[in-house]
Amino acid sequence: MQRPEAWPRPHPGEGAAAAQAGGPAPPARAWEPAGLREPSLYTIKAVFILDNDGHRLLAKYYDDTFPSLKEQMAFEKNVFNKTSRTDSEIAFFGGMTIVYKNSIDLFLYVVGSSHENELMLMSVLTCLFESLSHVLRKNVEKRWLLENMDGAFLVLDEIVDGGVILESDPQQVIQKVNFRADDGSLSEQSVAQVSLPRLILLLWTFPPQCTNSLLL
């Protein structure tokens, strides 16, 4: 399905410069709502990976659109039901733009707001997939992902941080992940964002004092 070309974004300060120069401010576009927010670098709302049954394996949410785990899981299930049996790579759901890719028994999703450029979202998805393919030795499937979850989180953290796109070049991501792995550093992971089997394995890897604080 073809989508009209993405809306042009106003340049930061557009209108303000004209007002300072004494000229009239540019007319509002018909599609612009009142009080349009300034352009933001926070362009990714969520990234998640589901298995072939729609169960979460990895997920990170970068804003408060779905503040609770229950809302996140319901959203993921609805997205899976809408996309798992289609050949498309783009879906529009609940006022959001979603790009996705299927690999054997995995579904990878990148979620942005309704006005985000699909090509930009797709570049993040492609970078995620190709980086994971390297980390998982070209076995982008559920078993290998569960066995290398630390590396998967490192990959995601190098691509997106707090909703901001940091990198879209897989080679750069792989280099940074290798450096962090050699350095022995681990990415922070929310208990709610890790599947239960993997969570149990992760708890064994933490020092006792860290495990006690997580359980409390």
N, C-alpha and C positions, 0 to 999 in steps of 0.2 A: 504493500500500500504506500503510495507516494504521499509525502507530507509537504505542505508549502514551505518555502524557504524560511529559515529561522528569522525571527524578528530582529531587526537591528537594535543593538543596545545603545543607549545614550552615552556619549563620552562624559567621563567625570568632569563636573563643573559646567556642563552644557547649560546655557541659559544664564549662569552667573556671570560669565565673562561678558556677555552681551549687555547685561544690566549694568555692570561696572563701567562699560564704555558708553553708556547712555543710550544704547540702541534697544529695540524691542526684543523681548525674549522670544525664542523660537516657539511656534505654535505647538500645542500638545498633540501627540499622535492619537488617532481615534482609539487605538487599542490600549493606550496607557491608562491604568487606573489612577485615581487621585492619590497623591502622596507616594508616587513611585519611588522605591528605595534605590539608593546608589548601587551601581554594579558591585558585586562582591566576588572575592576569590573562593568563597565557600560554595563550591559548585556540586559536590557529591553529597548526596543525602545518605546513601547506604551502599554497602557491598556485601553480598552474601553468596555462599555456595551451598546448594542443596543436593541430596542424593536422588537416586532415581525414583524414590517414593515421596519426595518433597520434604524430607526431614533435614533439619539444619545440621551442617557440619562446621561451618565457619561463618561468622557474621560480625560486621561492625556498622553501627549507626552513628552518624555524625551531627545530627540535630535532634530536636525534641518532637519531630512529627509523630513518632511512635515511642512515647516515653517509657512504656512498660514492656516487659518481656512478653506478656500475653498479647499485646497489640502487635508487637513485632512478629510473633509466630503466626498470628492470624493473617497479617499482611503477606508474609512469605508463602503461606499456604494458598492464598487467593492468587498471588502472582504465579505460583507453580501451576495451579489449575488452569490459568489462562494461557500459559505459554508452553507447557510441556508437550502438547500435541500439535504444535504449529511449526512451520518451516521458516517463519519470519525471524528476524534478529532484533526487532524493535517492537515494543508494546507501549501503549498509553493507558495508564490505569490510575484511578483516583487522583487525577491532577498531576501525575508524575510521568516522566519519560524513563523507560526501562530498556536497557540493551542487555542481551543475554546470549549465551553460547552453551551448547551441549557437548560434552566430551565423555563418551562411553556411558558411565553411570553417574555423571556429575552434571549439574546445571550451575553456571556461573552468571551472576547478575550484578549490574551496576545501575544504581538508581539516581536520577537527578530530577530537578523540578520541571514543570511542564514547558518552560521556555528555554531550557538548556539545549545546546547544539548537540544533535545526535552523533555527529562525527567526533566531537570532543569526548563524549561518553564512550563511544566505541574505541577510541584510542586507549582509554584507560582499561577497558575490557581486554583488548588485544595485548596490551602490555602485561596485564595480570596473567593471562593464559600462557603467553610465551615464557614469562619468567617462571611460572609454576612448572611448565614443561621441562625447563632446565633443571630446576630443583628436584623434580620428581623423576628425572632421567627419562623424559618423554612418556612417562606413564601417568597421564592426568586422569586418574580414576580414584574411586573411593578408598580402596585399601591403602594405596600409596600415600594419599593425602593424609589419612589418619595416622600413618606411621611417620609422617614428616610435618606435623602440624606446626611445630616451632618455626620451621623454614617458611611455611605458608604465611604465617603471621608476619614474619620479617619482610617477606616480599610485599605484602599489602601495606605495611607501615612505610616502606620506601616509596610506594606509589602515591598514597593518599595519607595525609596527616590532618586530622580534625576537619575533614571535608575539603581541604585544599589539595589540589593536584600538585605533587612534588616532582614527579617524573613520569614520562610516557615512553622512554626508550628502554626496552628490556635489557640491553647490554649494560646500561648504566645501573639498572636495578640489581642485576646479577653481581656486578662488581661490588656494590655496596653491601649486599647480603653476604657475600663471601668474606668481606672485610669484617663485618660484625660477627659472623660465625667464628672466624679465626680469633677474634678478640674475646669470644666467650660471652658476649652480651645477649640478653633475651628481651624481646618486646613485651610490654605490659599487656596482660590479657584479662578481660573481664570474665568472671565466673559464668555469667549468663551468656557469654558469646562462644563458649566451648561446649562441644557435645559431651555427654556424661562419660562415655568410655575414655575419651581423651583427657577429661578433667581428672579422672582417677590417676591416669598415668602421670599427668603434670604434677599432681600433689606429691607423688613420690620423688619428683626431681627437685622440689623446693627444700631448703633447710628446715629443720623441725620448728624453729621459731616462726618462720614465714607460714608454714602449714597451719600452725595453731592460730595465727591471726586471721587466716582465711576462713577457718572453720568457725571462729567466733563471729 
